[in-house]
Amino acid sequence: MSLNALILAADSALRTLWAAPRASRPTPQAPAMGIEMSDTERREAAALMRVNHVGEVCAQALYTGQALACQDPALRAQLAEASREETDHLAWTKQRLDDLNDRPSLLNPLWYAGAFAIGYAAGKLGGDRVSLGFVVETERQVEAHLQSHMDRLPAADSASRAIVAQMKTDEIAHAQMAMKAGATELPGTVKVLMQAAAKVMTTVAHRV
């Protein structure tokens, strides 16, 4: 592992957790519904977008950890490209939280550390194919999670819905990329453990 790679990984962590993220694409837009959200609806929308923001923090960490462990330069470049799209998601969800007068999770450093460790361990211990398997399963679970948020977001919150819809499209593309690159299907027990960990994260981040 080179010193340069470690510096880049540290820089990614610092930018994800403490810098203002900058999107390379415009924020997805939808026609305004012309309906005001109630305070209860606004709080629920903000809580859901906070969970989505945490998911993007974890995505940055996962891809950074995997890239650090990756031995294939071409695959490392693919992971970097996916990470850039996740940076768009990070910026969009943060902006939406600001619009809703709410904040990101206070536990983002903890979520980042855990996801980074998983990404690095997957690549280092299992190799590139297993690492890609984690990408596929993660994106599948995120896709389902985003769909559930589409069902739960207030009907009047067209702004959040537009963001979540584009995020879902991008996550599907990331999973397809990993499959084409040779991802290994993960064992069922690993998938269940990933679902359990995600459930803890989403439940806590909804409030904290």
N, CA and C of each residue as an Amber inpcrd file, in Angstrom:
protein
   624
   0.8430000  -1.1810000   0.0000000   0.0000000   0.0000000   0.0000000
   0.8930000   1.2510000   0.0000000   0.7160000   2.1300000  -0.9730000
   1.5840000   3.2960000  -1.0900000   1.1240000   4.4170000  -0.1620000
   2.0710000   5.2970000   0.1400000   1.7440000   6.4620000   0.9630000
   0.7350000   7.3490000   0.2470000   0.8680000   7.4510000  -1.0610000
  -0.0570000   8.2790000  -1.8400000  -1.4870000   7.7590000  -1.7310000
  -1.6430000   6.4280000  -1.7830000  -2.9750000   5.8320000  -1.6670000
  -3.5800000   6.1270000  -0.2950000  -2.7580000   6.0560000   0.7490000
  -3.2460000   6.3580000   2.0930000  -3.6620000   7.8190000   2.2210000
  -2.8850000   8.7020000   1.6200000  -3.2180000  10.1290000   1.6640000
  -4.5430000  10.3910000   0.9460000  -4.7370000   9.7490000  -0.2040000
  -5.9880000   9.9140000  -0.9450000  -7.1820000   9.3850000  -0.1500000
  -6.9950000   8.2610000   0.5300000  -8.0710000   7.6980000   1.3480000
  -8.4170000   8.6300000   2.5070000  -7.3890000   9.1840000   3.1470000
  -7.6320000  10.1160000   4.2430000  -8.3260000  11.3770000   3.7440000
  -7.9140000  11.8570000   2.5790000  -8.5380000  13.0410000   1.9900000
 -10.0100000  12.7930000   1.6890000 -10.3160000  11.5960000   1.1830000
 -11.7040000  11.2440000   0.8880000 -12.5500000  11.2560000   2.1600000
 -12.0060000  10.7140000   3.2350000 -12.7350000  10.6930000   4.5090000
 -13.0080000  12.1070000   5.0110000 -11.9960000  12.9500000   4.9680000
 -12.1480000  14.3230000   5.4560000 -13.1670000  15.0950000   4.6220000
 -13.1030000  14.9320000   3.2990000 -14.0420000  15.6520000   2.4290000
 -15.4630000  15.1500000   2.6220000 -15.6180000  13.8360000   2.7970000
 -16.9570000  13.2690000   2.9750000 -17.5970000  13.7390000   4.2680000
 -16.8200000  13.7460000   5.3390000 -17.3780000  14.0150000   6.6570000
 -17.4660000  15.4930000   7.0060000 -16.5490000  16.3060000   6.4830000
 -16.5020000  17.6830000   6.9810000 -16.5020000  18.7760000   5.9150000
 -16.3040000  18.4360000   4.6610000 -16.3320000  19.4610000   3.6140000
 -17.7180000  19.5120000   2.9790000 -18.0320000  20.6350000   2.3580000
 -19.2970000  20.7540000   1.6380000 -19.1800000  19.9840000   0.3220000
 -19.9860000  18.9400000   0.1200000 -19.8680000  18.1520000  -1.1100000
 -20.3250000  18.9510000  -2.3260000 -19.6660000  18.7190000  -3.4610000
 -20.0020000  19.4080000  -4.6980000 -20.4390000  18.3890000  -5.7440000
 -21.6400000  18.5730000  -6.2500000 -22.1620000  17.6450000  -7.2530000
 -21.6590000  18.0170000  -8.6350000 -21.4280000  17.0020000  -9.4660000
 -21.0280000  17.2380000 -10.8510000 -22.2400000  17.3310000 -11.7690000
 -23.4100000  16.9240000 -11.2390000 -24.6540000  16.9960000 -12.0010000
 -25.6480000  17.8870000 -11.2670000 -26.5540000  18.5200000 -11.9840000
 -27.5710000  19.3450000 -11.3120000 -28.4590000  18.4870000 -10.4170000
 -28.9760000  19.0970000  -9.3840000 -29.9130000  18.3920000  -8.5060000
 -31.1600000  18.0230000  -9.2830000 -31.6040000  16.7580000  -9.2250000
 -32.8430000  16.3690000  -9.9280000 -34.0170000  17.2350000  -9.4840000
 -34.8290000  17.6150000 -10.4360000 -35.9590000  18.4860000 -10.1580000
 -37.2560000  17.8060000 -10.5560000 -38.3300000  18.2150000  -9.8930000
 -39.6650000  17.7450000 -10.2480000 -40.6150000  18.9260000 -10.1340000
 -41.6910000  18.9300000 -10.9000000 -42.6480000  20.0350000 -10.7940000
 -43.1730000  20.1540000  -9.3620000 -43.2280000  21.3770000  -8.8610000
 -43.7500000  21.6020000  -7.5040000 -45.2280000  21.2220000  -7.4490000
 -45.6110000  20.6180000  -6.3240000 -46.9980000  20.1810000  -6.1680000
 -47.9310000  21.3310000  -5.7990000 -47.3460000  22.4280000  -5.3130000
 -48.1820000  23.5500000  -4.8980000 -48.8960000  23.2980000  -3.5890000
 -48.4020000  22.3120000  -2.8340000 -49.0160000  21.9640000  -1.5460000
 -47.9650000  22.1090000  -0.4620000 -48.2730000  22.8020000   0.5900000
 -47.3510000  22.9700000   1.7050000 -47.3350000  21.7170000   2.5710000
 -46.1420000  21.3180000   3.0060000 -46.0460000  20.2000000   3.9360000
 -46.3350000  20.6800000   5.3530000 -46.9530000  19.8350000   6.1330000
 -47.1450000  20.1360000   7.5470000 -45.8230000  19.9480000   8.2730000
 -45.7430000  20.4130000   9.5200000 -44.5150000  20.2340000  10.3000000
 -44.1940000  18.7530000  10.4780000 -45.2260000  17.9470000  10.6810000
 -45.0150000  16.5060000  10.8500000 -44.4590000  15.8850000   9.5770000
 -44.9990000  16.2910000   8.4240000 -44.5110000  15.7710000   7.1530000
 -43.0820000  16.2320000   6.8880000 -42.7810000  17.4920000   7.2220000
 -41.4240000  17.9990000   7.0120000 -40.4220000  17.2230000   7.8440000
 -40.7720000  16.9440000   9.1000000 -39.8530000  16.1970000   9.9710000
 -39.6350000  14.7810000   9.4500000 -40.7000000  14.1600000   8.9580000
 -40.5590000  12.8030000   8.4280000 -39.7100000  12.8060000   7.1540000
 -39.9420000  13.7770000   6.2830000 -39.1380000  13.8770000   5.0660000
 -37.6700000  14.0920000   5.4100000 -37.4030000  14.9590000   6.3880000
 -36.0240000  15.2300000   6.7970000 -35.3690000  13.9850000   7.3860000
 -36.1120000  13.2350000   8.1790000 -35.5580000  12.0190000   8.7800000
 -35.1910000  11.0060000   7.6970000 -36.0470000  10.8750000   6.7020000
 -35.7640000   9.9370000   5.6110000 -34.5700000  10.3980000   4.7830000
 -34.4690000  11.6930000   4.5300000 -33.3310000  12.1920000   3.7690000
 -32.0400000  12.1200000   4.5870000 -32.1470000  12.2150000   5.9120000
 -30.9570000  12.0230000   6.7540000 -30.4510000  10.5780000   6.6180000
 -31.3670000   9.6310000   6.6110000 -30.9820000   8.2320000   6.4140000
 -30.3190000   8.0590000   5.0520000 -30.8820000   8.7010000   4.0180000
 -30.2920000   8.6010000   2.6820000 -28.9070000   9.2380000   2.6410000
 -28.7390000  10.3360000   3.3580000 -27.4220000  10.9840000   3.4210000
 -26.4130000  10.0610000   4.0940000 -26.8090000   9.3900000   5.1700000
 -25.9290000   8.4270000   5.8280000 -25.5380000   7.3140000   4.8470000
 -26.5050000   6.8710000   4.0490000 -26.2020000   5.8430000   3.0610000
 -25.1320000   6.2860000   2.0880000 -25.1520000   7.5620000   1.7280000
 -24.1340000   8.0720000   0.8060000 -22.7850000   8.2470000   1.4870000
 -22.7880000   8.6020000   2.7650000 -21.5420000   8.6340000   3.5380000
 -20.9210000   7.2340000   3.5470000 -21.7570000   6.2330000   3.7850000
 -21.2710000   4.8480000   3.8070000 -20.7910000   4.4030000   2.4290000
 -21.4830000   4.8470000   1.3790000 -21.0650000   4.4830000   0.0230000
 -19.6780000   5.0340000  -0.2810000 -19.4360000   6.2970000   0.1070000
 -18.1100000   6.8730000  -0.0930000 -17.0490000   6.0560000   0.6430000
 -17.3610000   5.6830000   1.8750000 -16.4140000   4.9140000   2.6800000
 -16.1700000   3.5320000   2.0830000 -17.2470000   2.8790000   1.6560000
 -17.1370000   1.5350000   1.0880000 -16.2620000   1.5460000  -0.1630000
 -16.5460000   2.4710000  -1.0810000 -15.7740000   2.5410000  -2.3210000
 -14.3240000   2.9290000  -2.0550000 -14.1020000   3.8200000  -1.0940000
 -12.7290000   4.2130000  -0.7710000 -11.9450000   3.0360000  -0.2080000
 -12.5710000   2.2810000   0.6970000 -11.9160000   1.1030000   1.2610000
 -11.6290000   0.0590000   0.2100000 -12.5890000  -0.1650000  -0.6930000
 -12.3950000  -1.1510000  -1.7480000 -11.2930000  -0.7240000  -2.7170000
 -11.2810000   0.5530000  -3.0790000 -10.2510000   1.0400000  -4.0000000
  -8.8650000   0.9180000  -3.3840000  -8.7710000   1.1410000  -2.0820000
  -7.4850000   1.0410000  -1.4010000  -6.9490000  -0.3860000  -1.4420000
  -7.8580000  -1.3650000  -1.3780000  -7.4440000  -2.7690000  -1.3790000
  -7.3470000  -3.3640000  -2.7800000  -7.9060000  -2.6810000  -3.7710000
  -8.0070000  -3.2270000  -5.1280000  -6.6230000  -3.3430000  -5.7810000
  -6.4080000  -4.4490000  -6.5030000  -5.1400000  -4.6900000  -7.1950000
  -5.2140000  -4.3970000  -8.6940000  -6.4320000  -4.2470000  -9.2100000
  -6.6300000  -4.0620000 -10.6490000  -6.8450000  -2.5750000 -10.9470000
  -5.9230000  -1.9370000 -11.6850000  -6.0660000  -0.5030000 -11.9730000
  -7.3700000  -0.1590000 -12.6960000  -7.8080000  -1.0160000 -13.6230000
  -9.0450000  -0.7470000 -14.3660000 -10.2500000  -0.7850000 -13.4410000
 -10.2640000  -1.7680000 -12.5510000 -11.3620000  -1.8680000 -11.5930000
 -11.3210000  -0.6970000 -10.6150000 -10.1240000  -0.3010000 -10.2090000
  -9.9870000   0.8430000  -9.3090000 -10.5890000   2.0990000  -9.9530000
 -10.3990000   2.2440000 -11.2590000 -10.9540000   3.3910000 -11.9740000
 -12.4800000   3.3230000 -12.0060000 -13.0350000   2.1110000 -12.1610000
 -14.4850000   1.9570000 -12.1420000 -15.0570000   2.3120000 -10.7710000
 -14.3830000   1.8830000  -9.7230000 -14.8260000   2.2060000  -8.3720000
 -14.7720000   3.7130000  -8.1360000 -13.7420000   4.3540000  -8.6740000
 -13.6120000   5.8020000  -8.5220000 -14.7480000   6.5230000  -9.2330000
 -15.1440000   6.0370000 -10.4090000 -16.2480000   6.6480000 -11.1480000
 -17.5590000   6.4990000 -10.3920000 -17.7990000   5.3080000  -9.8390000
 -19.0120000   5.0990000  -9.0350000 -19.0000000   6.0050000  -7.8150000
 -17.8340000   6.1770000  -7.2190000 -17.7160000   7.0460000  -6.0510000
 -18.0550000   8.4850000  -6.4020000 -17.6790000   8.9300000  -7.5960000
 -18.0050000  10.2950000  -8.0110000 -19.5100000  10.4850000  -8.1360000
 -20.2130000   9.4650000  -8.6470000 -21.6660000   9.5670000  -8.7290000
 -22.2810000   9.5840000  -7.3360000 -21.6990000   8.8070000  -6.4180000
 -22.1950000   8.8220000  -5.0420000 -21.9510000  10.1900000  -4.3920000
 -20.9050000  10.9100000  -4.8300000 -20.6770000  12.2580000  -4.3210000
 -21.8160000  13.1740000  -4.7240000 -22.3540000  12.9810000  -5.9280000
 -23.5430000  13.7360000  -6.3230000 -24.6810000  13.4740000  -5.3390000
 -24.8860000  12.2090000  -5.0250000 -25.9520000  11.8570000  -4.0850000
 -25.7230000  12.5100000  -2.7270000 -24.4640000  12.5020000  -2.2920000
 -24.1190000  13.1060000  -1.0100000 -24.4770000  14.5930000  -1.0110000
 -24.1390000  15.2790000  -2.1000000 -24.4370000  16.7140000  -2.2060000
 -25.9360000  16.9570000  -2.2780000 -26.6380000  16.1520000  -3.0550000
 -28.0880000  16.3470000  -3.1980000 -28.8180000  16.1440000  -1.8740000
 -28.4750000  15.0730000  -1.1630000 -29.1740000  14.8060000   0.0950000
 -28.8300000  15.8480000   1.1600000 -27.5690000  16.3250000   1.1640000
 -27.1980000  17.3710000   2.1170000 -27.9500000  18.6620000   1.8220000
 -28.0530000  19.0210000   0.5520000 -28.7820000  20.2310000   0.1870000
 -30.2540000  20.1040000   0.5710000 -30.8090000  18.9190000   0.3700000
 -32.2280000  18.7300000   0.7050000 -32.4420000  18.8270000   2.2110000
 -31.5010000  18.3070000   2.9910000 -31.5900000  18.4650000   4.4460000
 -31.5550000  19.9410000   4.8260000 -30.6810000  20.7080000   4.1720000
 -30.6330000  22.1460000   4.4410000 -31.9680000  22.8050000   4.0950000
 -32.5380000  22.4150000   2.9640000 -33.8140000  22.9900000   2.5420000
 -34.9300000  22.6860000   3.5470000 -34.8150000  21.5170000   4.1830000
 -35.8290000  21.0960000   5.1550000 -35.4900000  21.5700000   6.5700000
 -34.4380000  22.3990000   6.6730000 -34.0130000  22.9410000   7.9760000
 -33.6790000  21.8360000   8.9790000 -32.9430000  20.8440000   8.4940000
 -32.5400000  19.7540000   9.3720000 -31.0570000  19.4800000   9.1790000
 -30.5350000  18.4530000   9.8450000 -29.0970000  18.2030000   9.8760000
 -28.7880000  16.7570000   9.5210000 -27.5260000  16.4970000   9.1380000
 -27.0960000  15.1090000   8.9230000 -27.0090000  14.3590000  10.2540000
 -26.7690000  13.0620000  10.1690000 -26.6060000  12.2510000  11.3720000
 -25.3800000  12.6880000  12.1570000 -25.5220000  12.7340000  13.4710000
 -24.4000000  13.0800000  14.3350000 -23.3690000  11.9540000  14.3970000
 -23.7590000  10.7730000  13.9240000 -22.8780000   9.6050000  14.0080000
 -22.1860000   9.2900000  12.6860000 -22.1420000  10.2470000  11.7800000
 -21.5420000   9.9880000  10.4720000 -20.1030000   9.4600000  10.5470000
 -19.2450000   9.9760000  11.4470000 -17.8890000   9.3930000  11.5320000
 -17.9040000   7.9030000  11.8610000 -18.8390000   7.4910000  12.7140000
 -18.9560000   6.0720000  13.0620000 -19.4200000   5.2630000  11.8600000
 -20.4340000   5.7630000  11.1590000 -20.9230000   5.0410000   9.9730000
 -19.8130000   4.9290000   8.9290000 -19.0640000   6.0110000   8.7490000
 -17.9850000   6.0030000   7.7470000 -16.9300000   4.9600000   8.1110000
 -16.5120000   4.9420000   9.3690000 -15.4590000   4.0120000   9.7900000
 -15.8900000   2.5690000   9.5740000 -17.1320000   2.2610000   9.9080000
 -17.6150000   0.8980000   9.7490000 -17.6690000   0.4690000   8.2940000
 -18.1810000   1.3430000   7.4230000 -18.2820000   1.0080000   6.0030000
 -16.9020000   0.8970000   5.3590000 -15.9810000   1.7800000   5.7670000
 -14.6230000   1.7160000   5.2210000 -13.9720000   0.3810000   5.5910000
 -14.1390000  -0.0300000   6.8330000 -13.5450000  -1.2890000   7.2840000
 -14.1020000  -2.4660000   6.4990000 -15.4100000  -2.4490000   6.2420000
 -16.0280000  -3.5320000   5.4690000 -15.4850000  -3.5440000   4.0440000
 -15.4110000  -2.3660000   3.4230000 -14.9210000  -2.2880000   2.0470000
 -13.4810000  -2.7490000   1.9180000 -12.6490000  -2.3080000   2.8470000
 -11.2320000  -2.6860000   2.7890000 -11.0600000  -4.1790000   3.0590000
 -11.7770000  -4.6960000   4.0600000 -11.6610000  -6.1190000   4.3910000
 -12.1480000  -7.0010000   3.2480000 -13.2500000  -6.5760000   2.6070000
 -13.7830000  -7.3600000   1.4900000 -12.7620000  -7.4690000   0.3710000
 -12.1070000  -6.3500000   0.0550000 -11.1220000  -6.3590000  -1.0230000
  -9.8350000  -7.0550000  -0.6460000  -9.4030000  -6.8740000   0.5930000
  -8.1210000  -7.4170000   1.0270000  -8.1920000  -8.9140000   1.2970000
  -9.2600000  -9.3440000   1.9380000  -9.3700000 -10.7460000   2.3220000
 -10.0060000 -11.6110000   1.2420000 -10.9680000 -11.0380000   0.5220000
 -11.6830000 -11.8310000  -0.4760000 -11.2250000 -11.6170000  -1.8990000
 -10.5120000 -10.5280000  -2.1500000 -10.0960000 -10.2330000  -3.5140000
 -11.1180000  -9.3910000  -4.2470000 -10.7920000  -9.0410000  -5.4760000
 -11.6290000  -8.1160000  -6.2420000 -13.0210000  -8.6630000  -6.5150000
 -13.1430000  -9.9530000  -6.7990000 -14.4610000 -10.5210000  -7.1220000
 -15.3990000 -10.4890000  -5.9220000 -14.8840000 -10.7740000  -4.7480000
 -15.7070000 -10.6930000  -3.5370000 -16.0440000  -9.2380000  -3.2290000
 -15.0690000  -8.3520000  -3.4170000 -15.3010000  -6.9270000  -3.2090000
 -16.4350000  -6.4370000  -4.1030000 -16.4190000  -6.8750000  -5.3490000
 -17.4870000  -6.5040000  -6.2730000 -18.8200000  -7.1200000  -5.8560000
 -18.7600000  -8.3190000  -5.2640000 -19.9760000  -8.9320000  -4.7480000
 -20.6250000  -8.0840000  -3.6730000 -19.8010000  -7.4420000  -2.8370000
 -20.3300000  -6.5360000  -1.8270000 -20.9900000  -5.3250000  -2.4810000
 -20.4110000  -4.8490000  -3.5810000 -21.0210000  -3.7260000  -4.2950000
 -22.4060000  -4.1160000  -4.7970000 -22.4950000  -5.2810000  -5.4330000
 -23.7740000  -5.7260000  -5.9800000 -24.8240000  -5.8440000  -4.8890000
 -24.4950000  -6.5350000  -3.8100000 -25.4780000  -6.7500000  -2.7480000
 -25.8320000  -5.4400000  -2.0460000 -24.8390000  -4.5920000  -1.8190000
 -25.1090000  -3.3000000  -1.1960000 -26.0670000  -2.4850000  -2.0440000
 -25.8040000  -2.4190000  -3.3540000 -26.6510000  -1.6080000  -4.2210000
 -28.0550000  -2.2020000  -4.3510000 -28.1600000  -3.5170000  -4.3250000
 -29.4930000  -4.1380000  -4.3560000 -30.2960000  -3.7530000  -3.1140000
 -29.6340000  -3.7980000  -1.9660000 -30.3270000  -3.4450000  -0.7310000
 -30.6650000  -1.9580000  -0.6910000 -29.7490000  -1.1310000  -1.2020000
 -30.0140000   0.3100000  -1.2450000 -31.1710000   0.6060000  -2.1860000
 -31.2250000  -0.0850000  -3.3120000 -32.3300000   0.1140000  -4.2590000
 -33.6700000  -0.1660000  -3.5850000 -33.7520000  -1.2730000  -2.8550000
 -34.9940000  -1.6130000  -2.1440000 -35.3140000  -0.5860000  -1.0680000
 -34.2760000  -0.1340000  -0.3870000 -34.4280000   0.8600000   0.6620000
 -34.9420000   2.1790000   0.0910000 -34.4130000   2.6050000  -1.0570000
 -34.8600000   3.8470000  -1.6870000 -36.3060000   3.7330000  -2.1610000
 -36.6720000   2.5480000  -2.6650000 -38.0540000   2.3440000  -3.0810000
 -39.0030000   2.4860000  -1.8960000 -38.5880000   1.9700000  -0.7460000
 -39.4360000   2.0980000   0.4440000 -39.5880000   3.5590000   0.8450000
 -38.5400000   4.3560000   0.6230000 -38.6320000   5.7790000   0.9290000
 -39.5600000   6.4960000  -0.0410000 -39.5870000   6.0610000  -1.2870000
 -40.5410000   6.6430000  -2.2400000 -41.9730000   6.4310000  -1.7610000
 -42.2070000   5.3030000  -1.1080000 -43.5430000   5.0030000  -0.5870000
 -43.8490000   5.7890000   0.6850000 -42.8070000   6.2000000   1.4230000
 -43.0020000   6.8490000   2.7190000 -42.9010000   8.3680000   2.6850000
 -42.2380000   8.9150000   1.6790000 -42.1080000  10.3690000   1.6120000
 -43.4790000  11.0210000   1.4440000 -43.6860000  12.1760000   2.0590000
 -44.9620000  12.8770000   1.8980000 -45.2700000  13.1260000   0.4240000
 -46.5280000  12.9950000   0.0670000 -46.9220000  13.1750000  -1.3290000
 -46.5540000  14.5570000  -1.8490000 -46.5350000  15.5570000  -0.9650000
 -46.2360000  16.9240000  -1.3790000 -44.7490000  17.1780000  -1.5760000
 -43.8970000  16.2500000  -1.1410000 -42.4510000  16.4760000  -1.2000000
 -41.8770000  15.9810000  -2.5250000 -42.2150000  16.6830000  -3.5980000
 -41.7450000  16.2840000  -4.9240000 -40.2390000  16.4590000  -5.0660000
 -39.6490000  17.4100000  -4.3250000 -38.2030000  17.6540000  -4.4190000
 -37.4130000  16.4510000  -3.9320000 -37.8000000  15.9180000  -2.7770000
 -37.1060000  14.7390000  -2.2580000 -37.3410000  13.5280000  -3.1470000
 -38.5500000  13.4010000  -3.6630000 -38.8720000  12.2620000  -4.5110000
 -38.0140000  12.2410000  -5.7840000 -37.7840000  13.4100000  -6.3640000
 -36.9710000  13.4800000  -7.5790000 -35.5390000  13.0410000  -7.3020000
 -35.0050000  13.4580000  -6.1560000 -33.6410000  13.0770000  -5.7770000
 -33.5420000  11.5690000  -5.5600000 -34.4810000  11.0290000  -4.8040000
 -34.4540000   9.5970000  -4.4920000 -34.6130000   8.7590000  -5.7650000
 -35.4550000   9.2100000  -6.6870000 -35.6580000   8.4580000  -7.9310000
 -34.3670000   8.3810000  -8.7410000 -33.6220000   9.4910000  -8.8470000
 -32.3690000   9.4780000  -9.5940000 -31.3170000   8.6390000  -8.8800000
 -31.2800000   8.7210000  -7.5580000 -30.3500000   7.9060000  -6.7940000
 -30.6090000   6.4220000  -7.0600000 -31.8630000   6.0470000  -7.0840000
 -32.2100000   4.6460000  -7.3250000 -31.7110000   4.1920000  -8.7000000
 -31.8900000   5.0340000  -9.7080000 -31.4130000   4.7030000 -11.0580000
 -29.9000000   4.4990000 -11.0670000 -29.1820000   5.3740000 -10.3720000
 -27.7210000   5.2730000 -10.3280000 -27.2720000   4.0190000  -9.5880000
 -27.9600000   3.6600000  -8.4990000 -27.5620000   2.4830000  -7.7270000
 -27.7330000   1.2120000  -8.5530000 -28.7910000   1.1610000  -9.3490000
 -28.9960000   0.0020000 -10.2290000 -27.8360000  -0.1140000 -11.2130000
 -27.4010000   1.0360000 -11.7570000 -26.2780000   1.0330000 -12.7100000
 -24.9860000   0.5780000 -12.0410000 -24.7710000   0.9700000 -10.7860000
 -23.5610000   0.5550000 -10.0730000 -23.5450000  -0.9640000  -9.8660000
 -24.7060000  -1.5220000  -9.5270000 -24.7810000  -2.9740000  -9.3400000
 -24.5010000  -3.6960000 -10.6490000 -25.0460000  -3.1750000 -11.7410000
 -24.8160000  -3.7950000 -13.0500000 -23.3430000  -3.7100000 -13.4410000
 -22.7120000  -2.5870000 -13.1330000 -21.2830000  -2.4380000 -13.4110000
 -20.4740000  -3.5000000 -12.6840000 -20.7980000  -3.7040000 -11.4080000
 -20.0560000  -4.6800000 -10.6130000 -20.2770000  -6.1010000 -11.1240000
 -21.4970000  -6.4010000 -11.5470000 -21.7850000  -7.7300000 -12.0860000
 -20.9980000  -7.9830000 -13.3730000 -20.9620000  -6.9910000 -14.2530000
 -20.2270000  -7.1420000 -15.5070000 -18.7290000  -7.2740000 -15.2690000
 -18.2540000  -6.6860000 -14.1560000 -16.8200000  -6.7370000 -13.8480000
 -16.4120000  -8.0490000 -13.2020000 -17.3850000  -8.9360000 -12.9430000
 -17.0410000 -10.2640000 -12.4280000 -17.3390000 -10.4900000 -10.9630000
 -18.3680000  -9.8400000 -10.4440000 -18.7090000  -9.9870000  -9.0280000
 -19.0770000 -11.4260000  -8.6770000 -18.6610000 -11.8370000  -7.4900000
 -19.0400000 -13.1340000  -6.9420000 -20.2990000 -12.9770000  -6.1000000
 -21.2490000 -13.8950000  -6.2490000 -22.4610000 -13.8650000  -5.4300000
 -22.0890000 -14.1810000  -3.9890000 -22.5280000 -13.3350000  -3.0770000
 -22.1900000 -13.5340000  -1.6720000 -23.0490000 -14.6260000  -1.0460000
 -22.5360000 -15.3130000  -0.0320000 -23.3360000 -16.3200000   0.6850000
 -24.5630000 -15.6780000   1.3420000 -25.6070000 -16.4650000   1.4960000
 -26.8380000 -15.9610000   2.0880000 -26.6500000 -15.4000000   3.4840000
 -25.7760000 -16.0370000   4.2740000 -25.5540000 -15.5470000   5.6420000
 -24.9440000 -14.1520000   5.6460000 -24.0600000 -13.8870000   4.6880000
 -23.4450000 -12.5620000   4.5970000 -24.5050000 -11.5240000   4.2220000
 -25.3940000 -11.8660000   3.3010000 -26.4520000 -10.9460000   2.9060000
 -27.3620000 -10.6150000   4.0850000 -27.6790000 -11.6350000   4.8830000
 -28.5420000 -11.4130000   6.0540000 -27.8460000 -10.4970000   7.0540000
 -26.5590000 -10.7140000   7.2700000 -25.8050000  -9.8560000   8.1910000
 -25.7590000  -8.4180000   7.6810000 -25.5960000  -8.2430000   6.3810000
 -25.6030000  -6.9040000   5.8030000 -26.9550000  -6.2300000   5.9980000
 -28.0350000  -6.9850000   5.8330000 -29.3720000  -6.4390000   6.0430000
 -29.5790000  -6.0280000   7.4950000 -29.0740000  -6.8550000   8.4150000
 -29.2190000  -6.5450000   9.8390000 -28.4400000  -5.2810000  10.1940000
 -27.2150000  -5.1570000   9.6660000 -26.4070000  -3.9640000   9.9350000
 -27.0710000  -2.7200000   9.3590000 -27.6270000  -2.8570000   8.1520000
 -28.3080000  -1.7230000   7.5220000 -29.5420000  -1.3160000   8.3180000
 -30.2390000  -2.2910000   8.8940000 -31.4300000  -1.9940000   9.6900000
 -31.0590000  -1.1810000  10.9290000 -29.9650000  -1.5490000  11.5760000
 -29.4960000  -0.7890000  12.7430000 -29.1600000   0.6360000  12.3370000
 -28.4170000   0.7740000  11.2490000 -27.9900000   2.0920000  10.7910000
 -29.1870000   2.9780000  10.4510000 -30.1260000   2.4520000   9.6780000
 -31.2520000   3.2710000   9.2490000 -32.1650000   3.6440000  10.4170000
 -32.3180000   2.7230000  11.3610000 -33.1700000   3.0080000  12.5110000
 -32.5740000   4.1080000  13.3830000 -31.2660000   4.0210000  13.6300000
 -30.6060000   5.0150000  14.4650000 -30.5160000   6.3630000  13.7470000
 -30.1250000   6.3220000  12.4620000 -29.9430000   7.5780000  11.7070000
 -31.2620000   8.3090000  11.4960000 -32.3680000   7.6070000  11.5270000
 -33.6770000   8.2470000  11.3990000 -33.8990000   9.2710000  12.5070000
 -33.2360000   9.0310000  13.6510000 -33.4390000   9.9060000  14.8180000
 -32.2040000  10.7080000  15.2020000 -31.0160000  10.1300000  14.9980000
 -29.7780000  10.7640000  15.5050000 -28.9020000  11.2070000  14.3390000
